[in-house]
């Protein structure tokens, strides 16, 4: 009984950690895409003015 309960708890913990990791990596990707677009915009501004 106790063994199965702790096993379920471990699975829940692993799922929580996995979800945190996926969320963090998703946010990181979004930030990288946003900064990449901003960099492109900043580099394009001087050329578009000319």
C-alpha positions as CSV (number, residue, x, y, z in Angstrom):
1,X,0.0,0.0,0.0
2,X,2.6,2.5,1.1
3,X,4.9,1.6,-1.8
4,X,2.2,2.2,-4.5
5,X,1.3,5.6,-2.9
6,X,4.9,6.7,-3.0
7,X,5.2,5.5,-6.5
8,X,2.2,7.5,-7.6
9,X,3.7,10.6,-5.8
10,X,7.0,10.1,-7.7
11,X,5.1,10.0,-11.0
12,X,3.2,13.2,-10.1
13,X,6.5,14.8,-9.2
14,X,8.2,13.7,-12.4
15,X,5.2,15.0,-14.4
16,X,5.4,18.4,-12.6
17,X,9.1,18.7,-13.3
18,X,8.5,17.7,-16.9
19,X,5.7,20.3,-17.3
20,X,7.9,23.0,-15.8
21,X,10.8,22.1,-18.1
22,X,8.5,22.1,-21.2
23,X,7.0,25.4,-20.2
24,X,10.4,27.0,-19.6
25,X,11.7,25.8,-22.9
26,X,8.6,27.0,-24.6
27,X,9.0,30.5,-23.1
28,X,12.7,30.5,-24.0
29,X,11.9,29.7,-27.6
30,X,9.3,32.4,-27.7
31,X,11.7,34.9,-26.3
32,X,14.4,33.9,-28.7
33,X,12.0,34.3,-31.6
34,X,10.9,37.7,-30.4
35,X,14.4,39.0,-29.9
36,X,15.4,37.6,-33.3
37,X,12.6,39.6,-34.9
38,X,13.5,42.7,-32.9
39,X,17.2,42.3,-34.1
40,X,16.0,42.0,-37.7
41,X,13.8,45.1,-37.4
42,X,16.6,47.1,-35.8
43,X,19.1,46.0,-38.5
44,X,16.5,46.8,-41.3
45,X,15.6,50.3,-40.0
46,X,18.7,52.1,-41.3
47,X,18.4,50.4,-44.7
48,X,14.8,51.2,-45.1
49,X,15.4,54.9,-44.3
50,X,18.1,55.1,-47.0
